[in-house]
Amino acid sequence: MGLKRASHAVYDAAYHLVWCPKYRKKIFDSEEVRERAGQLIRDICEEYGFEIEEMEVGEDHVHMLVSFPPKHSIGEVVRIIKSIRPQ
C-alpha cells in the first residue's frame, strides 16, 4: 500500500467488501464462472480508477480489499461494481 495522491487529497484507505447472492446460492460453482466474475470486477474497477489489493470469488460470496479516491463514497463504489452488466 502506501500514500496515494489526488489533486486535493492524500489518502491511504482500504475497504473490505463482502457480498453474497440472494439466499447465498452457489452461483459461482465452476472455476470458469469465478474467473469470469473476477475479470469483470477487475475491468470495472480499472475503468473507474479503483485499486483492488486482494480479491477472492468463492462459491457463494465475493471478498474484496479495495482502495479508491475519497471523492467516492463506499456506497457509490459498491453500487458501481454491482450494477454494471457485461455486454
Phi, psi and omega in degrees: 000214182134172180288137177245150184239136170244180185299325181230024182206152170237128186216158175209082182228136176230138182243136178265111181253135176224129173218154185234149172291164181305132180061019180051040177293145183275075182276343179261047189283334180257153180299323179302313182293319179297318179296317180295316179297317178298318180293320177297317180295318178298317180298316180297315181295321178296319181296324183264358177083022176270144182251118177272118179272323174211150177206141174220128176254109179271185180291329185227017178194167178233131174249136176218144167244109189233144178238142181208160181297151182291355176288345177256144173269162180297322178296321179294319180295314179297318179300316180298312183295318185277340188263341183283127182261143177292154180268000000 
